[in-house]
Amino acid sequence: MSDQKIIAVTGATGSQGGGVARAILADQDSGFAVRALSRNPDSSAARDLAALGAEVVQADFYDEPSVHKAFEGAYGAFLVTNFWAHGSAEKETEEVQVLVRAAKATGLRHVVWSTLEDTRALLPLDDDRMPVLQGKYNVPHFDVKGEANELFRQAGVPTTFLNTTFFFQGFLQGLGPARGEDGVLTLTLPMEEGKLLSGVDVEDIGRTALALFKGGERFVGETIGLAGDHLTGAQYAAKFEAALGEAVRFQPVPYGVFRTLDIPAAEELGNMFQYYGDFDQEFTGARDLNRLRELNPALKSFDDWLADNVSKIKAS
């Protein structure tokens, strides 16, 4: 490991950080080694990473010295925060501040920060088309990350901003086709007819982050918008139909109706889908699939992802 550059990976036992760690560990010629940060190094996920060759260290965003220690001697870091662990924009901001201070203090030379657009750039808070949440956000888990980008810039941390999007894995977590009362499989989403939704295989975050680390300084300061496909609700349904071998219809749900549903974070998710829909051309336009495939040739389209996961969808 001594001749390899260390990449510290936050969220290493989660979907994004885990994907980054696995992508680096799978590429024996990358020149990088993984230092996986975990609150619980004895967890099964942490032990799995160690078995693959990662150095696993204990670190907690709410124990700032532990983060500094974990970054010491590293070349770079993949940084991600998990809004859904607590649902608080204020807490997420505090977490990012810890990461920025630690990255600055330890002299990291390349940070890849998993972030999202600040929706308020296109949708001011005085626009009444959606409710304001947590006092000053349209979509808190978007806006707080987009807002935090400036913290990295102000601190002078050499950062590549990786804007993510809807994960195809969401179709395995309650958003996939379900059988309607008439027995027909139905893809029910808060999307308007004809509007595009960018999606990505979460594992492509890891593959793309590795490509950015390999590219080095030329990507510092850049914003890379990530996606694997841009499809309408009807197109997603048609692809499900082809993969599953039976009819799948698309059923749009009005945003306002979705926000009233008795599901976790209904308002937040309703606002998110409305942002996707109201600004679909701007959002998809910031995600150039051809450029992304040059950067990450293994980038999966929705068809690719479906082929890998159709058995899981059938089982559900």
N, C-alpha and C positions, 0 to 999 in steps of 0.2 A: 504493500500500500504506500510505502514511503516515496516512490517515484510517481505517484498519481496525485492529481489535484483533488482535494476533498470537497465534495458538494454536501453541505448540510441541508437536510430535507425536513421541513416542518410538516406536520400532519402525516407523518410517514406510515402510520397504521390506518389512515383513512383512504378514501378512493383516489383523491388527487395526488397527495404526497406518496402514497403507496405505488401509484402508477409511475411516478417519476423515479422512485427508488428502483423499481423493477426494471424500468427501461435502461437505466444506467448499469445496473448489475448484469443485465443480459448482454450488454455490449462490451466484450472483453477488451476491445481495442479502443475504447473511448478515451482512455487516459484519465478517467475520473474514478474516484472511489466514493462510496456513500456513507455519510454519517447520519443515521436516522434518529431524529428527535422523537421521544415518546414520554408521555407522563408516566407510563407504566412499562418499563423495559421488560418486565416479566410476562406481559400479555402474550397470548398465542400469536397474534399478528406480528408483534415485535420479534418474537423468537423465530418466526418464519423468515423475516428479513435477515436476521443474524445468520440463519442457516444458508441463505443465498450469498452471504459474504458481506453484509452491511455491518458497520460498527454502530451499535445501538447505544444511545446515551439518554440519561434521564434529563428532561427539561420540561418546564411548565411556564406558559406565558405569564402566569401570576407569581412567578418566582424569577424575577428579571436576572439575577446573577447566574441562574442555571442556563439561561439562554445565551448570555455572554460567554460562559464557559463552553457551551456547545459549539459556538461559532469560532472560537479561538483556533487559529491555524488553518481554517478552511479557506479555500480559494473563492468559493461562491456558495449560494444558497437558493433553494426553491422555497418560497414563502407563501403560505396560504393560511387564512383564518376561517373558522367555521361559524358563521352567523347562526346557523340552526342549532348549535349546541346550547344557546341561551336566548336567541331571538332579540338581542339588544344591540342596537346600533352604537350606543354609548360604550358598551363593553367591547365591541369589536374595534372601535377606534382606539381604546386603551391598549388592546392587544397589538394592533399595528404599531402604535407608538413604541412599545417595548421592542418589537422586531427592528424598527428603524434605528433606534438608539444602539441596539446590539450590533447591527450590521455596520453602522458608522464607527463605533468604538473599536471593533475588531478588524476594520480595514478590508472587508469583503470586496473582492474585485469585480464580481458579477452576480447580481441578484436577479432572479426571474420571479416576479411578483404576480400571483394569480389574482386577477382583478376583473372588474366589470365597468361598463359605462355608468357615469353619473347621469341618471335620467333627467335631472333638472336642467341640463344643458339644452335639451330640446323641449322639455315640458316644465315651464316655470310653476312654482307652487301656487301662484294665483290663478292658474288655469284650473277650472272647476270640473274637468272631465273625470277626475278620479280623486278619492279622498286623500288628504295629507295624513301620513302615518308617523308615529313617534315624534310628533311636533314639527318636523322639518324635512320629511322625506316623502317621495312618491313610492319608491320601491327600496326600502331600507337596505336590503342585502346587496343591492346594486350600488345605491348612492353612496353608502359609507365607504365602500371599496374605491369607487371612483374618486371620492373626496380625498381618500388617503393617499392617492398617487402623488399628490403635491408634497406630502411629508417626505417621501423618498427624494423628490427633486430638491426640496429646500435643504435637506441634510447632505446633499451631494453624494448619495449612495448610487453607484453605477448600476442602473436598473433597466431591465427590459420588462415592459408591461404587457402581460399576456391576458387579453380579454377573452374570457370563456363564454359559454352560452348554455342553453338547455342540453342536458345530458340525455342521450338515447336511453340510458339506464332508467330514466323516469318511467318509461313504458313497462318496466318490470316492477315498478313500485306504486302501482295503483292508477297509472294513466293509460295503460294499454287497453285494447279492445275488450269489452265485456258484453255478455249476451243480454240483449234487451228482452222485454216482456214477451215480444213476438218470436223470440228465439234467434234473432239475427245479431251477429256480432256487430257492436257499435263502438266506434272511436269517438268518445265524447270529450271535447276540449273547449276551453274558452278562447276560440279563434274564430275570426270572421271568415266567411267564404272568400277565397282568393288571396288571402294574406299569407305571407311566407313566415315560416318558423325555422330559424337556424338551429341545427342540432349537431351534437358531436358525441363520439364514443369517449367516455371519460379517460380511457387508457391513452387516447391521443394527446392528452395534456402532457403525460409523461414523455411520449415520443417526441413531441414538439419542443418541450423544455430541454430535452437532451440536445436536440439540434441547435437550439439557441446557445446553450453552453459551448457546444463545439464551435459555433460561429464566433463566439467571443465578443471582442470589443465592438465589432461592427453593428451588433444589435443593441448595444447600450444606448438608452434614450429612446429606443423605438417602441411603438405600440403595435403588437401583433394581434389581430382579431382572429379567433379560432372558430372553426366550424368544419363539419364533414359533409353537410348537405344543407340546402335551402329548399324547403318543400311546403306546399299548402296542406291544410288539413285533409283535403280530398286526396292529395297525392300520397300522404302518409297512409291513409286508409287503403288506397289501391295497392300499395306495396305490401301492407299487412295481408290483404286479400290474396295476392299472388303467392306470398310465402306460406300462408296457412291453408290455402286450397279451398277456401269457402268465402262467401260474400262478407265484406266488411264495409259498413256505411259510416260516413262521417256525420256527426251530429254536433253542430256548433252550439255553445252555451253563451248567452250574452254576458259580457264582463260584469255588469251590475248584478245579475242573478248569481254568478259564481261567487261574488264577494259576500253574498248572504248565506252561502252554504255552511252547514255545520261540519266543517273540516278544519284541521289545523292551518292557521295562517291563510285563511280564505281571502281576506282583504289584500294581503301582501301578494299572494299568487295571482289574484284577479288583476291587480295593478300591473304586475309583471307581464302577464299575457297581453294586457291592453297596450303596454309600451311596445312589446314585440309587434303587435298588430298596427298600431297607429304610426309607428316609425319603422316599418319593416324594410323599406328601401334603404334608409340610412344604416340600419343595423346590419342587414345582409351586405350592403355595399362596403362596409368596413371589414368584411371577411371574404377575401379573395381566395376562392378554392384552388385556382391554378397556382398561385404563389405558395399557398400552404402545402400543396402536393410537391412542389419543388423543394420546400424546406423539410417536409416529412413525407417521403414517398409511400409510407405505409398507412397514410391517413385513410380512415374507413368512411365510406359512404354509408347511407342508411341501409342500402341493399347489402353491403358487406356485413354490417352489424347484425342485420336481421338473419342473415345466413348462419351466423355464429350463435344466435340466441333463439331461433325459432322453437327449439324444443322446450326452452324455459317458458316461452309464451304459451305454447300448447298446454304445458303442465299447469299453468295458472288458470 
